[in-house]
Amino acid sequence: MKATATAIPEVLILEPTFHGDARGFFYESYNQRAFEAATGLRPTFVQDNHSRSLKGVLRGLHYQIRQPQGKLVRVVQGCAFDVAVDVRKGSPTFGRWVGVELSEDNHRQLWVPEGFAHGFVVTSESADFLYKATDYYAPQHERCIAWDDPEIGIDWPLQGPPSLSAKDAAGVRLADADVFEPTPRSL
Ligand SMILES: Cc1cn([C@H]2C[C@H](O)[C@@H](COP(=O)(O)OP(=O)(O)O[C@H]3O[C@@H](C)C(=O)[C@@H](O)[C@H]3O)O2)c(=O)[nH]c1=O
């Protein structure tokens, strides 16, 4: 497994060792020891999620102000543009975003740490997302930032207006949002 830092150093791209042969392929989609060796991190994952979305569906930008979730995200069918936004109060990269293409072909995973808002848009006919999370879903603590907040300025690869849930259509600007307050030593 190879880890590569993005423009926000805590957000990492993970590339598992891929074994293709005449039968098809095999790879370890998660190996705690390899993840720790590549990243220096040892998250405890308590929830696995699977979502399917059609082309042009945009989900996000979501985070939990308490019970923050670190997420290890990948696409096993299709292709999507996956985004992490730093919403950690006091962070030197507060309000900045990174975006990475995740697809069934590149087998990339994105590590979205606690204190980051997460979202994606599907660029293929449909996409299946699988992701692991370090804490449980807690809707009372969930917040949603507008995908098109001009102060964040995410350059989404969209060909028209995205399909949004009612919750995501009502997302607020980061300037008006409750942000994540990290403990002093976690920044
Ligand atoms: C996120 C989540 C939703 N649900 C339920 C609530 C609701 O009835 C239904 C759909 O929920 P949502 O519309 O919030 O699903 P969705 O918009 O896919 O939410 C997800 O978006 C991406 C970007 C993330 O980063 C995830 O952590 C999560 O917030 O599933 C759970 O039971 N457990 C969960 O962990």
The ligand as an ORCA input file, in Angstrom:
! r2SCAN-3c Opt
* xyz 0 1
  C     -24.887      8.569      6.543
  C     -25.923      7.600      7.055
  C     -27.229      7.684      6.634
  N     -28.174      6.822      7.104
  C     -29.554      6.934      6.614
  C     -30.193      8.286      6.862
  C     -31.078      8.469      5.671
  O     -32.341      7.873      5.893
  C     -30.398      7.701      4.551
  C     -29.632      8.585      3.583
  O     -28.778      9.445      4.359
  P     -28.023     10.670      3.717
  O     -28.913     11.369      2.764
  O     -27.421     11.463      4.818
  O     -26.871      9.901      2.901
  P     -25.630     10.557      2.168
  O     -26.013     11.847      1.573
  O     -25.062      9.528      1.289
  O     -24.640     10.832      3.379
  C     -23.293     10.510      3.252
  O     -22.682     11.478      2.411
  C     -21.281     11.315      2.234
  C     -20.797     12.487      1.410
  C     -20.569     11.120      3.512
  O     -19.443     11.586      3.711
  C     -21.204     10.205      4.495
  O     -20.550     10.224      5.747
  C     -22.661     10.511      4.642
  O     -22.832     11.779      5.268
  O     -29.510      6.773      5.191
  C     -27.829      5.847      8.006
  O     -28.697      5.027      8.428
  N     -26.538      5.729      8.418
  C     -25.569      6.575      7.983
  O     -24.373      6.427      8.383
*
